[in-house]
């Protein structure tokens, strides 16, 4: 088993629209602070979980229960 990609992590976390938005960005696009902040928050979560599928699944279930 290998780690999820960040794209896969976004899909598993329910952030498909953010994933689609990020995939369309180019280097010349002006970053939007709200999107950048959310993407950075999710990237930290991705790094913390290591992207491992079972850990990500457990994290999503438990993080959602806390919120």
N, CA, C and O atoms as a GROMACS GRO file, in nm:
protein
  268
    1UNK      N    1   0.085  -0.117   0.000
    1UNK     CA    2   0.000   0.000   0.000
    1UNK      C    3   0.090   0.123   0.000
    1UNK      O    4   0.190   0.129   0.072
    2UNK      N    5   0.052   0.221  -0.081
    2UNK     CA    6   0.133   0.344  -0.087
    2UNK      C    7   0.049   0.462  -0.041
    2UNK      O    8  -0.073   0.454  -0.038
    3UNK      N    9   0.115   0.572  -0.004
    3UNK     CA   10   0.043   0.690   0.044
    3UNK      C   11  -0.046   0.751  -0.065
    3UNK      O   12  -0.021   0.735  -0.185
    4UNK      N   13  -0.150   0.820  -0.020
    4UNK     CA   14  -0.234   0.896  -0.111
    4UNK      C   15  -0.157   1.017  -0.162
    4UNK      O   16  -0.070   1.069  -0.093
    5UNK      N   17  -0.189   1.060  -0.282
    5UNK     CA   18  -0.137   1.188  -0.328
    5UNK      C   19  -0.217   1.298  -0.260
    5UNK      O   20  -0.321   1.271  -0.200
    6UNK      N   21  -0.170   1.422  -0.267
    6UNK     CA   22  -0.246   1.531  -0.207
    6UNK      C   23  -0.381   1.545  -0.276
    6UNK      O   24  -0.481   1.575  -0.210
    7UNK      N   25  -0.387   1.524  -0.407
    7UNK     CA   26  -0.515   1.526  -0.480
    7UNK      C   27  -0.611   1.423  -0.422
    7UNK      O   28  -0.728   1.454  -0.397
    8UNK      N   29  -0.563   1.303  -0.401
    8UNK     CA   30  -0.647   1.196  -0.344
    8UNK      C   31  -0.690   1.230  -0.202
    8UNK      O   32  -0.803   1.202  -0.162
    9UNK      N   33  -0.600   1.292  -0.126
    9UNK     CA   34  -0.634   1.336   0.009
    9UNK      C   35  -0.747   1.438   0.006
    9UNK      O   36  -0.839   1.430   0.087
   10UNK      N   37  -0.740   1.533  -0.085
   10UNK     CA   38  -0.846   1.634  -0.098
   10UNK      C   39  -0.979   1.568  -0.132
   10UNK      O   40  -1.083   1.604  -0.076
   11UNK      N   41  -0.978   1.473  -0.223
   11UNK     CA   42  -1.101   1.402  -0.260
   11UNK      C   43  -1.158   1.326  -0.141
   11UNK      O   44  -1.278   1.331  -0.114
   12UNK      N   45  -1.072   1.256  -0.069
   12UNK     CA   46  -1.116   1.177   0.046
   12UNK      C   47  -1.171   1.267   0.157
   12UNK      O   48  -1.258   1.226   0.234
   13UNK      N   49  -1.119   1.389   0.165
   13UNK     CA   50  -1.160   1.483   0.268
   13UNK      C   51  -1.283   1.563   0.230
   13UNK      O   52  -1.335   1.641   0.310
   14UNK      N   53  -1.331   1.544   0.108
   14UNK     CA   54  -1.451   1.615   0.064
   14UNK      C   55  -1.424   1.752   0.004
   14UNK      O   56  -1.514   1.836  -0.002
   15UNK      N   57  -1.302   1.775  -0.041
   15UNK     CA   58  -1.265   1.904  -0.099
   15UNK      C   59  -1.240   1.892  -0.249
   15UNK      O   60  -1.137   1.938  -0.299
   16UNK      N   61  -1.334   1.832  -0.320
   16UNK     CA   62  -1.319   1.813  -0.464
   16UNK      C   63  -1.313   1.947  -0.539
   16UNK      O   64  -1.236   1.961  -0.633
   17UNK      N   65  -1.394   2.044  -0.498
   17UNK     CA   66  -1.392   2.174  -0.566
   17UNK      C   67  -1.258   2.244  -0.548
   17UNK      O   68  -1.207   2.307  -0.641
   18UNK      N   69  -1.200   2.235  -0.429
   18UNK     CA   70  -1.069   2.294  -0.406
   18UNK      C   71  -0.964   2.224  -0.492
   18UNK      O   72  -0.878   2.289  -0.550
   19UNK      N   73  -0.972   2.092  -0.499
   19UNK     CA   74  -0.879   2.016  -0.582
   19UNK      C   75  -0.888   2.060  -0.727
   19UNK      O   76  -0.786   2.080  -0.793
   20UNK      N   77  -1.011   2.075  -0.777
   20UNK     CA   78  -1.030   2.118  -0.915
   20UNK      C   79  -0.976   2.259  -0.936
   20UNK      O   80  -0.911   2.286  -1.038
   21UNK      N   81  -1.002   2.347  -0.842
   21UNK     CA   82  -0.951   2.484  -0.853
   21UNK      C   83  -0.798   2.486  -0.856
   21UNK      O   84  -0.738   2.552  -0.941
   22UNK      N   85  -0.736   2.413  -0.766
   22UNK     CA   86  -0.590   2.410  -0.760
   22UNK      C   87  -0.530   2.351  -0.888
   22UNK      O   88  -0.424   2.395  -0.932
   23UNK      N   89  -0.597   2.254  -0.945
   23UNK     CA   90  -0.542   2.190  -1.066
   23UNK      C   91  -0.546   2.283  -1.187
   23UNK      O   92  -0.473   2.261  -1.284
   24UNK      N   93  -0.630   2.386  -1.182
   24UNK     CA   94  -0.641   2.480  -1.294
   24UNK      C   95  -0.550   2.602  -1.280
   24UNK      O   96  -0.538   2.681  -1.374
   25UNK      N   97  -0.488   2.618  -1.164
   25UNK     CA   98  -0.403   2.735  -1.141
   25UNK      C   99  -0.275   2.730  -1.226
   25UNK      O  100  -0.221   2.622  -1.252
   26UNK      N  101  -0.230   2.846  -1.267
   26UNK     CA  102  -0.101   2.858  -1.335
   26UNK      C  103  -0.011   2.950  -1.251
   26UNK      O  104  -0.058   3.013  -1.157
   27UNK      N  105   0.115   2.957  -1.285
   27UNK     CA  106   0.208   3.040  -1.210
   27UNK      C  107   0.175   3.188  -1.220
   27UNK      O  108   0.212   3.266  -1.132
   28UNK      N  109   0.106   3.229  -1.325
   28UNK     CA  110   0.072   3.370  -1.342
   28UNK      C  111  -0.056   3.410  -1.269
   28UNK      O  112  -0.088   3.529  -1.263
   29UNK      N  113  -0.129   3.314  -1.213
   29UNK     CA  114  -0.252   3.345  -1.140
   29UNK      C  115  -0.221   3.408  -1.005
   29UNK      O  116  -0.128   3.369  -0.936
   30UNK      N  117  -0.302   3.508  -0.970
   30UNK     CA  118  -0.288   3.574  -0.840
   30UNK      C  119  -0.352   3.484  -0.734
   30UNK      O  120  -0.469   3.448  -0.746
   31UNK      N  121  -0.276   3.448  -0.629
   31UNK     CA  122  -0.334   3.362  -0.525
   31UNK      C  123  -0.442   3.435  -0.446
   31UNK      O  124  -0.427   3.553  -0.415
   32UNK      N  125  -0.549   3.365  -0.414
   32UNK     CA  126  -0.657   3.421  -0.332
   32UNK      C  127  -0.632   3.379  -0.188
   32UNK      O  128  -0.620   3.260  -0.159
   33UNK      N  129  -0.624   3.476  -0.097
   33UNK     CA  130  -0.588   3.444   0.043
   33UNK      C  131  -0.674   3.336   0.108
   33UNK      O  132  -0.621   3.250   0.178
   34UNK      N  133  -0.804   3.339   0.087
   34UNK     CA  134  -0.890   3.239   0.151
   34UNK      C  135  -0.860   3.098   0.100
   34UNK      O  136  -0.857   3.003   0.178
   35UNK      N  137  -0.836   3.086  -0.029
   35UNK     CA  138  -0.806   2.955  -0.087
   35UNK      C  139  -0.668   2.909  -0.043
   35UNK      O  140  -0.648   2.792  -0.011
   36UNK      N  141  -0.573   3.002  -0.042
   36UNK     CA  142  -0.437   2.969   0.000
   36UNK      C  143  -0.435   2.921   0.145
   36UNK      O  144  -0.369   2.823   0.178
   37UNK      N  145  -0.509   2.991   0.230
   37UNK     CA  146  -0.514   2.954   0.373
   37UNK      C  147  -0.571   2.814   0.391
   37UNK      O  148  -0.515   2.734   0.466
   38UNK      N  149  -0.682   2.784   0.323
   38UNK     CA  150  -0.744   2.652   0.336
   38UNK      C  151  -0.653   2.543   0.278
   38UNK      O  152  -0.639   2.436   0.338
   39UNK      N  153  -0.591   2.570   0.164
   39UNK     CA  154  -0.501   2.472   0.102
   39UNK      C  155  -0.382   2.444   0.193
   39UNK      O  156  -0.340   2.329   0.205
   40UNK      N  157  -0.327   2.547   0.257
   40UNK     CA  158  -0.214   2.527   0.348
   40UNK      C  159  -0.256   2.447   0.471
   40UNK      O  160  -0.181   2.361   0.517
   41UNK      N  161  -0.376   2.474   0.523
   41UNK     CA  162  -0.429   2.398   0.637
   41UNK      C  163  -0.442   2.250   0.602
   41UNK      O  164  -0.403   2.163   0.680
   42UNK      N  165  -0.498   2.223   0.485
   42UNK     CA  166  -0.516   2.084   0.442
   42UNK      C  167  -0.382   2.017   0.411
   42UNK      O  168  -0.365   1.897   0.435
   43UNK      N  169  -0.288   2.092   0.359
   43UNK     CA  170  -0.156   2.036   0.331
   43UNK      C  171  -0.087   1.995   0.461
   43UNK      O  172  -0.021   1.891   0.466
   44UNK      N  173  -0.103   2.076   0.566
   44UNK     CA  174  -0.047   2.038   0.698
   44UNK      C  175  -0.111   1.908   0.747
   44UNK      O  176  -0.041   1.820   0.797
   45UNK      N  177  -0.243   1.896   0.733
   45UNK     CA  178  -0.312   1.774   0.774
   45UNK      C  179  -0.260   1.654   0.693
   45UNK      O  180  -0.242   1.545   0.748
   46UNK      N  181  -0.238   1.674   0.564
   46UNK     CA  182  -0.186   1.569   0.477
   46UNK      C  183  -0.047   1.526   0.525
   46UNK      O  184  -0.019   1.406   0.534
   47UNK      N  185   0.038   1.622   0.556
   47UNK     CA  186   0.172   1.589   0.604
   47UNK      C  187   0.167   1.517   0.739
   47UNK      O  188   0.243   1.423   0.762
   48UNK      N  189   0.079   1.561   0.827
   48UNK     CA  190   0.068   1.499   0.960
   48UNK      C  191   0.025   1.353   0.950
   48UNK      O  192   0.078   1.267   1.020
   49UNK      N  193  -0.072   1.326   0.863
   49UNK     CA  194  -0.121   1.188   0.848
   49UNK      C  195  -0.026   1.103   0.764
   49UNK      O  196  -0.038   0.981   0.763
   50UNK      N  197   0.065   1.165   0.695
   50UNK     CA  198   0.157   1.091   0.610
   50UNK      C  199   0.092   1.039   0.482
   50UNK      O  200   0.156   0.970   0.403
   51UNK      N  201  -0.035   1.073   0.463
   51UNK     CA  202  -0.105   1.031   0.342
   51UNK      C  203  -0.140   0.883   0.338
   51UNK      O  204  -0.188   0.833   0.236
   52UNK      N  205  -0.116   0.812   0.448
   52UNK     CA  206  -0.147   0.669   0.449
   52UNK      C  207  -0.298   0.649   0.454
   52UNK      O  208  -0.365   0.707   0.540
   53UNK      N  209  -0.354   0.569   0.363
   53UNK     CA  210  -0.500   0.558   0.350
   53UNK      C  211  -0.575   0.527   0.479
   53UNK      O  212  -0.676   0.592   0.507
   54UNK      N  213  -0.530   0.430   0.557
   54UNK     CA  214  -0.604   0.394   0.678
   54UNK      C  215  -0.597   0.505   0.782
   54UNK      O  216  -0.694   0.531   0.853
   55UNK      N  217  -0.483   0.571   0.791
   55UNK     CA  218  -0.468   0.682   0.886
   55UNK      C  219  -0.553   0.801   0.842
   55UNK      O  220  -0.617   0.865   0.925
   56UNK      N  221  -0.552   0.830   0.713
   56UNK     CA  222  -0.634   0.939   0.659
   56UNK      C  223  -0.781   0.912   0.686
   56UNK      O  224  -0.854   1.001   0.731
   57UNK      N  225  -0.827   0.791   0.660
   57UNK     CA  226  -0.967   0.756   0.682
   57UNK      C  227  -1.004   0.774   0.829
   57UNK      O  228  -1.108   0.830   0.861
   58UNK      N  229  -0.919   0.726   0.918
   58UNK     CA  230  -0.943   0.740   1.061
   58UNK      C  231  -0.942   0.888   1.101
   58UNK      O  232  -1.027   0.932   1.179
   59UNK      N  233  -0.849   0.964   1.049
   59UNK     CA  234  -0.838   1.106   1.080
   59UNK      C  235  -0.964   1.181   1.034
   59UNK      O  236  -1.018   1.263   1.108
   60UNK      N  237  -1.011   1.152   0.914
   60UNK     CA  238  -1.130   1.219   0.861
   60UNK      C  239  -1.251   1.190   0.949
   60UNK      O  240  -1.328   1.281   0.980
   61UNK      N  241  -1.269   1.065   0.987
   61UNK     CA  242  -1.384   1.027   1.070
   61UNK      C  243  -1.376   1.097   1.206
   61UNK      O  244  -1.475   1.153   1.253
   62UNK      N  245  -1.259   1.095   1.268
   62UNK     CA  246  -1.245   1.153   1.401
   62UNK      C  247  -1.241   1.305   1.400
   62UNK      O  248  -1.295   1.367   1.491
   63UNK      N  249  -1.180   1.366   1.301
   63UNK     CA  250  -1.176   1.511   1.291
   63UNK      C  251  -1.316   1.566   1.266
   63UNK      O  252  -1.351   1.671   1.319
   64UNK      N  253  -1.394   1.497   1.187
   64UNK     CA  254  -1.531   1.539   1.158
   64UNK      C  255  -1.617   1.525   1.284
   64UNK      O  256  -1.703   1.609   1.309
   65UNK      N  257  -1.594   1.421   1.361
   65UNK     CA  258  -1.672   1.400   1.483
   65UNK      C  259  -1.644   1.510   1.586
   65UNK      O  260  -1.734   1.549   1.661
   66UNK      N  261  -1.522   1.560   1.589
   66UNK     CA  262  -1.484   1.665   1.683
   66UNK      C  263  -1.549   1.797   1.643
   66UNK      O  264  -1.592   1.874   1.729
   67UNK      N  265  -1.555   1.824   1.514
   67UNK     CA  266  -1.614   1.950   1.467
   67UNK      C  267  -1.762   1.941   1.482
   67UNK      O  268  -1.834   2.035   1.449
   0.00000   0.00000   0.00000
